[in-house]
């Protein structure tokens, strides 16, 4: 499935926390990529379809610096082929002892219009990547070249990233809390539901700030709050 412009616009405006609740209601509990946090504070949520790179533990005789001379090297191919608007996701086996990529490759992704980059390992040149402005999520900075421990073995295939299953085309959303994976077939309905949930949560936050108790308000077990919410929504154009 292709992520529609309408669904992308909705997902940009909702939080990973709200999305996690919507997914939980459908029995999906392991969709949050564990440990991956933004290198710089996002101004809006990262949204894009997953394009994946899978690393395995490096075998030294096959993973010398000379491999980067090969135009078919999977990491280099992924950087040049990840579609604009997609998110490049690295399966680094939750090992940040060697980098998944560095500033030059991430800079190339930015220039190609890629929506973001995610790893369950680490990035080198982390300060430079943060300054690029492209949404980037990792577990911690890591100076050693990826070749030290990581051997790129596959692209655009199902992977694990931070204990979450990621299939090519799944929709990734990232914010200050981290990155969540929405199965492609659910993206439209999850985006619609999360948009509705966000409107009510904004209403609740406003009422709590005014001193209102959460009893009957959150969750909405008192019907009077739903009536008030409908009036609030009309007044706010939500």
Buried (B, 14 or more C-beta within 10 A) or exposed (E): BEBEEEBBEBBBEBBBBBBBBBBEEEEBEEBBBBBBBBBBEBEEBBBBBBBBBBBBEBEEEEBEEEBEEEEEEBBBBBBEEBBEBBBBBBBBBBBBBBBBBBBEBBBBBBEBEBBBBBBBBBBBBBEBBBEBEBBBBBBEBBBBBBBBBBBBBBBBEBBBBBEBBBBBBBBBBBBEBBBBBBBBEBBBEBBBBBBBBBBBBBBBEEBEEEEBEEEEBBEBEEEEBBEBBEEBBEEEEB
